[in-house]
């Protein structure tokens, strides 16, 4: 039996041990969001525009000048755009399939360019980020169809010239949720498990709401309880139960999925989702690692802090360790 690596240091939940830089960041986020209008008071299109301009809940993310866009024709004949960032040195060992966050309603593949550029250059992986359809215009399962189509095309060598020597998948928030559902779709519908690692950041895995989401309250530290409810309302059609494994992978059979790193801040209202899913991963006999950041808000990695650098280091190290041919630092 594979040895699991999920351990929890109780001090990571001790507010007295929180990095002062994180405390200052959280206070600033809360103060700024108190004076901003609720995202639900504006048209969805306007919120999406503000995010792209860096005037939403996250800071502006400079666009990568070397990014490419490829277009894949999905199974239903729909064009699906994929944003590609290749390692700067031109050498690539495989592909990391990225699925962006945004509560299934907001967000875009270009909003994580700085983090994905860093990942590409530090791991030697080409990054391919899916521009999937968003709710409420296209509710579940539209986005999953897009993500699964791209994952299948990548696995079968039909996604441009993207390398397949080593495949990993991951994303943040709604992107982590879609990453797990994509793995399940490939396993159950196509009988393949091509991805060797999953990098899952602050995912929402139980859309019926875990206790940490239900009890978080009104204070908006990136998200609050009502925000998650609003996202789910727009994303999941009424004919689905919120505990259906098709939409809430916490309840799914996870056998055969790849080793995963679960990263989350302890002040993220989705902390229970991460803890519960990591435990389910281990109980399914799969190797899992847990990286918790004391006091970190939801997807705190979007902000420039020392905690962000440590968290991104952990993710990149995890991906490199899962490669069959490890990446070694080459002396200058």
MINUMI-802293 format. One record per residue: residue number from 1; residue in three letters; x, y, z of N, C-alpha, C in turn. Coordinates in steps of 0.001 Angstrom, whole numbers, plus 500000, padded with zeros to 6 digits. Atoms other than C-alpha are relative to their C-alpha. Last residue first. Example, Ala and Ser with C-alpha at 12.3 -4.5 7.8 and 13.67 -1.06 7.14 Angstrom:
SITE_num_residuo_n.xx_n.yy_n.zz_ca.xx_ca.yy_ca.zz_c.xx_c.yy_c.zz
SITE_2_SER_499180_498810_499940_513670_498940_507140_499230_501090_500730
SITE_1_ALA_500890_498810_500000_512300_495500_507800_500900_501200_500000
END
This chain:
SITE_num_residuo_n.xx_n.yy_n.zz_ca.xx_ca.yy_ca.zz_c.xx_c.yy_c.zz
SITE_332_UNK_499725_498952_500991_525633_527614_485640_501418_499848_499445
SITE_331_UNK_499108_498920_499556_524990_524286_487366_500257_500997_498883
SITE_330_UNK_498743_500089_500745_521998_522358_486033_500884_501160_500435
SITE_329_UNK_499453_498684_500268_519192_521900_488555_501358_499837_499320
SITE_328_UNK_498881_499613_499139_517770_518436_488177_500470_501408_499641
SITE_327_UNK_499329_498808_500492_514352_517594_486788_501089_500374_500999
SITE_326_UNK_499990_498784_499164_513291_514060_487569_500779_501133_499351
SITE_325_UNK_498642_499520_500177_512709_511570_484720_500107_501318_500754
SITE_324_UNK_499183_501207_500095_509627_509588_485735_501464_500365_499829
SITE_323_UNK_499521_500338_501336_508096_512872_486852_500832_498727_500033
SITE_322_UNK_500854_501031_500595_506195_512903_490149_500453_499607_498596
SITE_321_UNK_499772_501301_499355_509003_514688_491992_499162_498888_499386
SITE_320_UNK_498697_500528_500420_508910_517548_489481_500274_498631_500608
SITE_319_UNK_500085_500421_501394_505178_518079_489981_501317_499400_499523
SITE_318_UNK_500866_501174_500102_505514_518135_493777_499958_499479_498560
SITE_317_UNK_499224_501133_499499_508466_520533_493646_499190_498709_499901
SITE_316_UNK_499024_500334_501038_506463_522907_491455_500847_498805_500420
SITE_315_UNK_500699_500560_501154_503532_522852_493858_500983_499541_498928
SITE_314_UNK_500505_501336_499644_505708_523311_496938_499319_499332_498810
SITE_313_UNK_498844_500906_499941_507606_526227_495369_499535_498567_500275
SITE_312_UNK_499688_500340_501393_504259_527845_494502_501214_499083_499915
SITE_311_UNK_501047_500874_500510_503273_527657_498175_500278_499573_498556
SITE_310_UNK_499825_501321_499392_506570_529071_499387_498981_499015_499445
SITE_309_UNK_498795_500610_500568_506393_531954_496916_500214_498605_500564
SITE_308_UNK_500298_500409_501375_502809_532688_497928_501195_499298_499386
SITE_307_UNK_500789_501226_499889_503768_532712_501602_499622_499473_498621
SITE_306_UNK_499042_501086_499781_506496_535247_500787_499270_498666_500126
SITE_305_UNK_499540_500111_498617_503778_537484_499376_501051_498891_500083
SITE_304_UNK_498551_500083_499860_502627_538720_495963_500398_500042_501476
SITE_303_UNK_499408_498792_499436_498929_537945_495711_501493_499790_500220
SITE_302_UNK_500127_498941_501008_497322_535354_493393_500646_501298_500468
SITE_301_UNK_498842_500055_500891_498679_532600_495679_499925_501042_498881
SITE_300_UNK_499085_498929_499608_496093_533684_498245_501218_500045_499083
SITE_299_UNK_499031_499809_501087_493701_531409_496373_500897_501210_500292
SITE_298_UNK_500299_500802_501177_491070_531826_499127_500922_500394_498839
SITE_297_UNK_501357_499821_500529_492743_533404_502128_499815_499130_498761
SITE_296_UNK_500168_499691_501413_495884_532093_503863_498541_500104_499587
SITE_295_UNK_500623_498707_500235_495877_532304_507649_499741_500337_498549
SITE_294_UNK_500660_499367_498868_498351_529466_508174_499478_501380_499609
SITE_293_UNK_499333_498741_499658_499188_527896_504840_499201_500715_501070
SITE_292_UNK_500864_498995_499393_498269_524235_504379_500825_501230_500380
SITE_291_UNK_499202_498803_499735_500039_521861_501985_499077_501100_500490
SITE_290_UNK_500816_498881_499538_498564_518352_501981_500916_501159_500361
SITE_289_UNK_499233_499099_499157_500044_515462_500047_499143_501220_500292
SITE_288_UNK_500429_498603_499944_498141_512534_498605_500924_500770_500920
SITE_287_UNK_499091_499109_499286_499064_509026_497506_499492_501430_499917
SITE_286_UNK_499200_499172_500904_496043_507027_496434_500901_500903_500831
SITE_285_UNK_498732_500645_500286_494556_504114_498368_500907_500779_499070
SITE_284_UNK_500155_500730_501260_490966_505351_498212_501305_499333_499577
SITE_283_UNK_500829_501175_499709_491165_506297_501898_499712_499185_498750
SITE_282_UNK_499217_500984_499259_494072_508576_500976_499190_498730_500256
SITE_281_UNK_498942_500457_500908_492104_510432_498313_500786_498876_500680
SITE_280_UNK_500632_500950_500924_489078_510624_500608_501026_499427_499027
SITE_279_UNK_500263_501225_499240_491257_512248_503292_499369_498928_499115
SITE_278_UNK_498700_500631_499778_492569_514787_500771_499834_498692_500765
SITE_277_UNK_499618_500668_501240_488979_515446_499723_501373_499344_500120
SITE_276_UNK_500834_501174_500237_487852_516139_503290_500444_499247_498748
SITE_275_UNK_499708_501022_498995_490741_518452_504117_499217_498714_499733
SITE_274_UNK_498642_500514_500190_490452_520405_500862_500309_498872_500982
SITE_273_UNK_499978_500727_501270_486681_520761_501026_501365_499377_499756
SITE_272_UNK_500544_501345_499775_486971_521658_504706_500000_499186_498712
SITE_271_UNK_499008_500852_499331_489312_524551_503847_499470_498595_500249
SITE_270_UNK_500041_501344_500585_486841_526005_501347_501001_499052_500649
SITE_269_UNK_501242_500658_499602_486204_529099_503511_499858_498613_499403
SITE_268_UNK_500808_500205_501198_489876_529936_503080_498714_499303_500432
SITE_267_UNK_501118_499062_499919_491276_531128_506376_499176_500003_498714
SITE_266_UNK_500900_500388_498911_493433_527987_506676_498888_501010_500246
SITE_265_UNK_499769_499164_498832_494962_528521_503252_498991_499669_501081
SITE_264_UNK_501082_499121_499557_494806_525641_500808_500480_500850_501169
SITE_263_UNK_499497_498779_499372_496959_523252_498792_498837_500896_500383
SITE_262_UNK_501123_499130_499632_496073_519635_497954_500557_501199_500757
SITE_261_UNK_499627_499029_498978_498854_517759_496132_498798_500910_500211
SITE_260_UNK_500428_498604_500024_497610_514724_494272_500628_500788_501129
SITE_259_UNK_499583_499291_498789_498696_511242_493274_499676_501477_499881
SITE_258_UNK_498560_499859_499752_496715_510011_490265_500311_500612_501361
SITE_257_UNK_499554_498642_500273_493141_508677_490093_501464_500170_500419
SITE_256_UNK_499301_499874_501265_492587_504928_489863_500456_501403_499666
SITE_255_UNK_498987_501001_500324_489972_504701_492565_500607_500236_498626
SITE_254_UNK_498761_499358_500437_488173_507969_493304_501071_499008_499558
SITE_253_UNK_499011_501068_499901_484602_506670_493537_501295_500553_499408
SITE_252_UNK_499723_500910_501107_482665_509912_493821_500931_498867_500413
SITE_251_UNK_500809_501205_499828_481115_511644_496844_500285_498944_498931
SITE_250_UNK_499714_500534_498672_483764_514388_497153_499288_498668_500206
SITE_249_UNK_499114_501166_500025_483359_514715_493392_500416_499477_501365
SITE_248_UNK_499238_499864_498762_480318_516979_493758_500927_498800_500144
SITE_247_UNK_499693_498588_499789_478775_517514_490303_500840_500241_501253
SITE_246_UNK_499742_499380_501302_478619_513977_488897_500360_501469_500140
SITE_245_UNK_498568_500042_500314_479006_512609_492420_500343_500628_498662
SITE_244_UNK_499758_500917_501108_475423_513828_493059_501498_499992_499701
SITE_243_UNK_499142_501073_499504_475415_515582_496431_500232_498918_498945
SITE_242_UNK_498685_499434_499721_474113_518813_494901_500955_498990_500619
SITE_241_UNK_499790_499918_498561_471245_516822_493397_501399_500541_500246
SITE_240_UNK_498899_500722_499365_470897_517676_489724_499930_500158_501507
SITE_239_UNK_500249_501441_500059_467587_518581_488061_501134_499166_500580
SITE_238_UNK_500857_500472_498911_467849_522188_489253_499812_498486_500000
SITE_237_UNK_501429_500032_500330_470791_522947_486975_499183_499345_501108
SITE_236_UNK_500606_501335_499969_474152_523574_488695_498514_500060_499664
SITE_235_UNK_499245_501052_500673_476273_526603_487778_499232_498691_499862
SITE_234_UNK_499856_499712_501420_474149_529654_488547_500605_498835_499227
SITE_233_UNK_501322_499761_500570_472911_528453_491928_500075_500212_498492
SITE_232_UNK_500622_501311_500196_476354_527058_492744_498636_500150_499330
SITE_231_UNK_499291_500713_501058_477969_530452_492225_499304_498675_499674
SITE_230_UNK_500352_499361_501264_475321_532218_494287_500685_499310_498816
SITE_229_UNK_501383_500362_500325_475720_529768_497158_499591_500567_498646
SITE_228_UNK_499966_501389_500460_479486_530218_497054_498599_499525_499632
SITE_227_UNK_499360_500060_501312_479079_533979_497207_500001_498568_499458
SITE_226_UNK_500985_499702_501038_476563_533734_500048_500606_499947_498605
SITE_225_UNK_500951_501102_500153_479100_531989_502264_499013_500256_498866
SITE_224_UNK_500734_500292_498769_481858_534531_501721_498973_498916_499710
SITE_223_UNK_501345_500575_500106_484587_534907_499108_499340_499981_501361
SITE_222_UNK_500104_500514_501370_487761_536967_498625_498598_499466_499756
SITE_221_UNK_498557_500137_500134_487703_537499_502414_500215_499252_498680
SITE_220_UNK_499487_500435_501301_484101_538689_502314_501523_500087_499994
SITE_219_UNK_498743_499313_500277_482685_538767_505834_500608_499462_498713
SITE_218_UNK_500137_498905_500964_479116_537508_505613_501313_500676_499634
SITE_217_UNK_500705_498750_499714_479396_534111_507305_500104_501038_498906
SITE_216_UNK_499050_498904_500191_481967_531324_507206_499360_501356_500253
SITE_215_UNK_499801_499241_498772_479673_528721_508787_500881_501235_499829
SITE_214_UNK_501276_499615_499381_478202_527196_505655_500191_500943_501178
SITE_213_UNK_500675_499055_500892_481547_527192_503830_498727_500520_500657
SITE_212_UNK_499217_498757_500000_483474_525649_506733_499399_501036_499063
SITE_211_UNK_500217_499141_498825_480670_523125_507245_500783_501307_499971
SITE_210_UNK_499396_500576_498804_480869_521806_503646_499781_500944_501187
SITE_209_UNK_499321_499120_499033_478493_523132_501011_500464_499255_501248
SITE_208_UNK_501066_499843_499007_476047_521090_498855_500504_500796_501205
SITE_207_UNK_500795_498824_500333_478597_521783_496121_498752_500128_500859
SITE_206_UNK_501345_500337_499523_481060_519402_497728_499122_501224_499798
SITE_205_UNK_500283_501376_500391_484431_519452_495952_498630_499509_500468
SITE_204_UNK_501342_500209_499444_485264_523162_495919_499533_498629_499521
SITE_203_UNK_501140_500449_500795_489012_523352_495328_498695_499944_500769
SITE_202_UNK_501209_499385_499429_491571_525460_497163_498743_499627_499230
SITE_201_UNK_499859_498837_499122_494446_524405_494881_498623_500508_500421
SITE_200_UNK_501352_499519_499707_494658_520948_493294_500049_501076_501087
SITE_199_UNK_499627_498870_499146_497875_519896_491548_498725_500796_500289
SITE_198_UNK_501034_498966_499953_497069_516457_490112_500412_501057_501014
SITE_197_UNK_500029_499188_498784_499764_514006_489035_498893_501028_499875
SITE_196_UNK_499172_500618_498966_500369_511226_486506_500016_500778_501302
SITE_195_UNK_499327_498976_499201_497617_512085_484035_500686_499362_501201
SITE_194_UNK_498720_499546_500557_496824_509459_481402_500781_500977_500865
SITE_193_UNK_499510_499191_498869_494141_507501_483284_501376_500548_499615
SITE_192_UNK_498587_499621_499979_492115_505943_480459_500315_500848_501231
SITE_191_UNK_499160_501077_499482_488877_503964_480266_501473_500317_500015
SITE_190_UNK_499022_500363_501018_487130_506479_478012_500974_498920_500464
SITE_189_UNK_500571_500018_501345_483881_507137_479837_500975_499526_498936
SITE_188_UNK_501281_500702_500093_484779_506243_483425_499478_499881_498574
SITE_187_UNK_499973_501374_499478_488488_507070_483600_498718_499251_499676
SITE_186_UNK_499087_500779_500824_488421_510113_481332_500038_498542_500452
SITE_185_UNK_500611_500191_501318_485318_511470_483070_500902_499152_499090
SITE_184_UNK_501047_501028_499880_486800_510899_486538_499357_499716_498650
SITE_183_UNK_499343_501284_499760_489973_512804_485665_498976_498866_500066
SITE_182_UNK_499397_500396_501274_487849_515603_484220_500720_498670_500127
SITE_181_UNK_501065_500537_500844_485719_515742_487374_500538_499553_498644
SITE_180_UNK_500381_501325_499479_488887_516093_489450_498906_499389_499138
SITE_179_UNK_498884_500920_500221_490218_518915_487275_499644_498598_500471
SITE_178_UNK_500087_500526_501355_486814_520613_487185_501139_499034_499688
SITE_177_UNK_501223_500805_500102_486824_520958_490978_499894_499373_498616
SITE_176_UNK_499661_501251_499326_490434_522188_490945_498816_499036_499944
SITE_175_UNK_499103_500746_500865_489428_524765_488328_500463_498697_500618
SITE_174_UNK_500833_500748_500940_486457_525876_490417_500857_499180_499049
SITE_173_UNK_501412_499746_499720_489008_526803_493106_499109_499176_499075
SITE_172_UNK_500340_499419_498715_492488_526554_491548_498493_500206_500086
SITE_171_UNK_500587_498673_500068_493758_524317_488813_499661_500471_501392
SITE_170_UNK_500297_499288_498764_495310_520987_488047_499413_501368_499740
SITE_169_UNK_501209_499183_500120_496496_518391_485578_499800_500766_501300
SITE_168_UNK_500562_499670_498691_499726_516520_484913_498823_500936_499772
SITE_167_UNK_501214_499183_499952_501025_514741_481823_499553_500198_501437
SITE_166_UNK_500485_499952_498609_504552_513462_481272_498813_500944_500017
SITE_165_UNK_499120_500872_499230_505959_512408_477899_499609_499915_501463
SITE_164_UNK_500764_500925_499150_502892_513895_476240_500888_499088_500831
SITE_163_UNK_499316_501246_499644_504301_516994_474492_499200_499160_500992
SITE_162_UNK_499699_500011_498576_501956_519584_472946_500570_498642_500408
SITE_161_UNK_498754_500747_499817_502280_519668_469173_500355_499860_501477
SITE_160_UNK_498836_499355_500602_498680_520639_468388_501245_499135_500210
SITE_159_UNK_500055_498593_499611_496237_518861_470681_501292_500676_499560
SITE_158_UNK_500742_499240_501001_495603_515514_468984_499890_501485_500346
SITE_157_UNK_499070_499376_500919_498214_513448_470803_499348_500828_498920
SITE_156_UNK_499927_500765_501252_495683_511107_472392_500937_500621_498965
SITE_155_UNK_499556_501368_499723_496213_512395_475940_500207_499204_498726
SITE_154_UNK_498610_499965_499560_495994_516014_474773_500540_498593_500194
SITE_153_UNK_499192_499664_501170_492788_515387_472821_501481_500027_500352
SITE_152_UNK_499964_501182_500861_491278_513613_475825_500863_500256_498765
SITE_151_UNK_499181_501008_499331_492197_516458_478170_500145_498757_499130
SITE_150_UNK_498599_499582_500120_490835_519031_475714_500924_498965_500645
SITE_149_UNK_499618_500059_501413_487527_517199_475325_501473_500361_499817
SITE_148_UNK_499763_501403_500334_487330_516623_479088_500412_499844_498538
SITE_147_UNK_498762_500429_499338_487751_520337_479796_500347_498564_499637
SITE_146_UNK_498857_499319_500612_485133_521324_477204_501323_499508_500600
SITE_145_UNK_499825_500527_501356_482605_518687_478319_501231_500620_499344
SITE_144_UNK_499359_501301_499867_483197_519725_481935_500209_499358_498633
SITE_143_UNK_498574_499791_499752_482438_523330_481043_500742_498677_500116
SITE_142_UNK_499325_499434_501173_479098_522369_479465_501505_500142_500213
SITE_141_UNK_498595_500424_500063_478003_520034_482297_500801_500603_498857
SITE_140_UNK_499519_501377_499988_476904_522193_484080_499109_499138_499113
SITE_139_UNK_499855_500673_498718_475644_525640_483091_500566_498583_499854
SITE_138_UNK_499761_501420_500289_476338_527485_479833_500220_499256_501311
SITE_137_UNK_500347_500211_501404_474973_531038_479970_500100_498518_499632
SITE_136_UNK_501250_500747_500173_474974_530875_483778_499611_499757_498551
SITE_135_UNK_501392_499830_499579_477685_529664_483672_499773_501491_500282
SITE_134_UNK_500354_499553_498663_480974_529670_481797_498495_500013_500210
SITE_133_UNK_501217_499201_499938_482349_527793_478789_499613_500284_501464
SITE_132_UNK_501268_500740_500011_485937_526584_478963_498803_500943_500106
SITE_131_UNK_500992_498919_499984_489073_528469_477967_498620_499340_499889
SITE_130_UNK_501237_500151_500768_491485_525656_478886_499087_501215_500165
SITE_129_UNK_501115_499581_499152_495043_526402_480023_498724_500081_499169
SITE_128_UNK_501140_499795_500895_497938_524477_478420_498788_500300_500868
SITE_127_UNK_501290_499818_499336_501257_524719_480269_498932_500283_498954
SITE_126_UNK_500841_499085_500753_504431_523265_478750_498656_500076_500704
SITE_125_UNK_501249_500459_500595_506409_521622_481513_499371_501100_499150
SITE_124_UNK_499748_500491_501347_510068_522325_482228_498760_499459_499322
SITE_123_UNK_500207_501452_500098_509311_522518_485933_500378_499442_498637
SITE_122_UNK_499374_500709_498881_510661_525960_486851_499823_498483_499944
SITE_121_UNK_498551_499839_499995_510021_527673_483508_500679_499185_501092
SITE_120_UNK_499407_500528_501230_506514_526317_483017_501524_500057_500058
SITE_119_UNK_500085_501462_499975_505515_526872_486649_500667_499401_498767
SITE_118_UNK_499034_500489_499012_506761_530480_486608_500020_498477_500019
SITE_117_UNK_498670_499789_500581_504864_531179_483404_501075_499468_500930
SITE_116_UNK_499796_501072_500967_501772_529579_484969_501331_500153_499271
SITE_115_UNK_499767_501259_499286_501979_531795_488035_500289_498860_499032
SITE_114_UNK_498726_499961_499268_502434_534947_485955_500312_498695_500726
SITE_113_UNK_498766_500038_500786_499726_533956_483409_501282_500041_500831
SITE_112_UNK_498965_500589_499145_496954_533177_485917_501355_499973_499305
SITE_111_UNK_499924_499309_498713_494282_535475_484467_501037_499429_500952
SITE_110_UNK_498859_499090_499940_494906_534406_480862_500210_500610_501381
SITE_109_UNK_498726_500712_500028_492715_531274_481001_501205_500921_500132
SITE_108_UNK_499555_500329_501339_489652_533210_482066_501396_499418_500038
SITE_107_UNK_498646_500488_500235_487622_533970_485150_500286_499676_498554
SITE_106_UNK_499042_498986_500383_483967_534268_486103_501324_499351_499608
SITE_105_UNK_500737_498873_500587_480945_531960_486369_500950_501056_499444
SITE_104_UNK_500763_500525_501152_482327_528496_487250_499280_501105_499228
SITE_103_UNK_501339_500375_499546_483413_530062_490579_499091_499500_498889
SITE_102_UNK_500958_498928_500240_486319_531860_488975_498579_499616_500341
SITE_101_UNK_501076_499816_499039_489110_529312_488664_499076_501136_499615
SITE_100_UNK_500040_498785_499186_491265_528248_485736_498807_500015_500960
SITE_99_UNK_501404_499610_500084_491863_524718_484450_499800_501155_500987
SITE_98_UNK_500498_499100_498967_495514_523967_483716_498542_500346_499737
SITE_97_UNK_501304_499502_500422_496772_520956_481781_499399_500800_501138
SITE_96_UNK_500884_499805_498848_500476_520568_482584_498712_500610_499481
SITE_95_UNK_501011_498941_499999_502363_519188_479607_499201_499993_501295
SITE_94_UNK_501374_500483_499938_505554_517196_479177_499064_501186_500043
SITE_93_UNK_500022_501402_499602_509322_517452_479308_498604_499396_500004
SITE_92_UNK_501229_500352_499290_509871_520737_477519_499938_498501_500214
SITE_91_UNK_500029_501426_499690_513052_522463_476399_498740_499680_500785
SITE_90_UNK_500317_500793_501174_512637_525833_474712_499956_498511_500224
SITE_89_UNK_498768_500555_500570_514492_527723_477447_499743_499099_498795
SITE_88_UNK_499217_498982_500677_511414_529889_478086_501236_499428_499323
SITE_87_UNK_498815_499593_499243_509227_526917_478913_500884_500944_499196
SITE_86_UNK_498914_500968_500095_506052_526958_476792_501193_500465_500838
SITE_85_UNK_498752_499367_499574_502877_528818_477705_501076_498926_500019
SITE_84_UNK_498806_500833_499842_499748_527724_475833_501194_500859_500384
SITE_83_UNK_498873_499066_499882_496248_529226_476072_501251_499198_500373
SITE_82_UNK_499049_500450_498977_493619_526774_474812_501189_500952_499987
SITE_81_UNK_498691_499352_499988_490536_527873_472875_500837_499471_501158
SITE_80_UNK_499554_499811_498624_487656_525453_472374_501408_500582_499952
SITE_79_UNK_498623_499574_499884_485799_525593_469065_500332_500273_501468
SITE_78_UNK_499791_498660_499456_482581_523617_469179_501479_500322_500088
SITE_77_UNK_499691_499065_501067_482025_520676_466832_500237_501408_500473
SITE_76_UNK_501268_499485_500516_480264_518654_469533_500225_501012_498883
SITE_75_UNK_500831_501103_500478_483349_516515_470204_498672_500470_499421
SITE_74_UNK_500459_501005_499053_485581_519561_470476_499049_498994_499380
SITE_73_UNK_501401_500253_500281_487399_521443_467725_499541_498840_500875
SITE_72_UNK_500328_501405_500236_490676_522636_469215_498508_499880_499739
SITE_71_UNK_501430_500284_499996_491947_526186_468948_499785_498542_499642
SITE_70_UNK_500345_501005_500993_495481_527203_469863_498514_499717_500130
SITE_69_UNK_501352_500537_499920_496413_530408_471605_499812_498996_498870
SITE_68_UNK_500618_500308_501281_500030_531270_472289_498560_499561_500250
SITE_67_UNK_501130_500943_500016_501614_532957_475288_499453_499840_498591
SITE_66_UNK_499656_501182_500798_505012_534598_474751_498856_498990_499918
SITE_65_UNK_499816_499624_501396_503907_538073_475842_500300_498800_499108
SITE_64_UNK_498725_500529_500448_502500_536750_479125_500160_500243_498501
SITE_63_UNK_500117_501035_501018_499655_538984_480236_501382_499587_499510
SITE_62_UNK_499468_499615_501307_500218_540887_483471_499930_498834_499015
SITE_61_UNK_498987_500981_500378_497931_539639_486268_500520_500368_498618
SITE_60_UNK_499767_500174_501426_495994_542479_487859_501129_499004_499767
SITE_59_UNK_499218_498957_500667_495177_541939_491515_500199_499685_498522
SITE_58_UNK_498579_500313_500079_492354_539629_492618_500751_501110_499273
SITE_57_UNK_499521_500426_498689_488853_540466_493875_501492_499702_500006
SITE_56_UNK_500908_500896_499300_488035_542495_490785_500577_499626_501350
SITE_55_UNK_500796_499196_499069_489789_545525_489356_498926_499163_500685
SITE_54_UNK_499361_499991_498691_492619_543640_487645_499274_500840_501014
SITE_53_UNK_499282_498732_499829_491368_544603_484181_500731_500068_501335
SITE_52_UNK_498958_499951_501021_490398_541009_483376_500852_501257_500130
SITE_51_UNK_498959_500980_499646_488527_540843_486673_501152_500065_499002
SITE_50_UNK_499232_499442_498892_486660_544073_485870_501117_499055_500425
SITE_49_UNK_499137_498944_500518_485569_542698_482498_500900_500562_501100
SITE_48_UNK_498940_500660_500777_484240_539495_484062_500983_501022_499445
SITE_47_UNK_499074_500578_499016_482319_541515_486631_501157_499319_499281
SITE_46_UNK_499230_498908_499421_480795_543588_483817_501013_499476_501022
SITE_45_UNK_498995_499556_500972_479710_540496_481866_500883_501106_500566
SITE_44_UNK_498896_500955_500025_477971_539046_484928_501119_500474_499071
SITE_43_UNK_500121_501039_501023_475828_542169_485254_501237_499104_499990
SITE_42_UNK_499604_499578_501337_476330_543977_488554_499746_498882_498989
SITE_41_UNK_500782_498796_500297_474749_543688_492014_500283_500524_498590
SITE_40_UNK_501334_500423_500409_475921_540081_492331_499085_501194_499741
SITE_39_UNK_499959_500446_501405_479565_541181_492359_498621_499619_499477
SITE_38_UNK_500091_501454_500092_478741_543118_495529_500069_499576_498542
SITE_37_UNK_501349_500551_500159_479857_546716_495235_500044_498480_499950
SITE_36_UNK_500320_500355_501380_483294_547565_496626_498569_499493_499903
SITE_35_UNK_500413_498796_500717_483652_549398_499933_499682_499734_498533
SITE_34_UNK_501124_499353_499312_483702_546332_502162_499479_501207_499228
SITE_33_UNK_501243_500601_500466_485853_544509_499620_498773_500574_500702
SITE_32_UNK_500288_499617_501390_488749_546868_500142_498659_499454_499546
SITE_31_UNK_500316_498573_500039_488686_546511_503937_499623_500435_498586
SITE_30_UNK_501306_499808_499362_488494_542706_503772_499577_501463_499915
SITE_29_UNK_501027_500576_500877_491358_542490_501275_498605_500260_500572
SITE_28_UNK_500147_499118_501152_493512_544881_503333_498899_499496_499059
SITE_27_UNK_500672_498775_499546_492948_542983_506551_499751_500943_498826
SITE_26_UNK_501415_500316_499743_493797_539719_504782_499227_501240_500432
SITE_25_UNK_500673_500205_501278_497034_541161_503390_498512_499737_500198
SITE_24_UNK_500148_498694_500645_498115_542524_506773_499258_499869_498672
SITE_23_UNK_500999_499250_499220_497475_539181_508463_499729_501343_499338
SITE_22_UNK_501302_500569_500360_499371_537387_505676_498883_500738_500741
SITE_21_UNK_500260_499567_501376_502394_539685_506109_498636_499491_499520
SITE_20_UNK_500542_498634_500012_502184_539154_509866_499697_500522_498599
SITE_19_UNK_498999_499047_500486_502701_535401_509295_499380_501397_499974
SITE_18_UNK_500150_499504_501370_500048_533560_511277_501075_501017_499672
SITE_17_UNK_498853_500419_500800_501280_531757_514400_499935_500515_498565
SITE_16_UNK_498807_499360_499451_498958_533555_516814_501251_499675_499186
SITE_15_UNK_499867_498620_500490_496049_532608_514586_501252_500700_500498
SITE_14_UNK_499870_499078_498871_496707_528904_515353_500185_501426_499481
SITE_13_UNK_501299_499372_499776_495385_526729_512512_500023_501005_501145
SITE_12_UNK_500344_499308_501237_498844_525814_511187_498632_500677_500096
SITE_11_UNK_499620_498588_499916_499790_525092_514808_499645_500765_498724
SITE_10_UNK_501032_499142_499396_497773_521880_514655_500356_501477_500029
SITE_9_UNK_499380_499379_498835_500270_520317_512202_498967_500945_500613
SITE_8_UNK_500439_498656_499648_498241_518158_509838_500695_500441_501288
SITE_7_UNK_499855_499752_498572_499570_515111_508028_499622_501446_500267
SITE_6_UNK_500923_499011_499450_498633_513755_504620_500171_500061_501512
SITE_5_UNK_499210_498937_499400_501687_512012_503211_499106_501066_500604
SITE_4_UNK_500579_498674_500168_500168_508674_502331_500862_501032_500702
SITE_3_UNK_500005_499186_498798_502311_505564_502032_499428_501381_499705
SITE_2_UNK_499240_498753_500073_501312_503444_499080_499891_500782_501304
SITE_1_UNK_500848_498806_500000_500000_500000_500000_500881_501241_500000
END
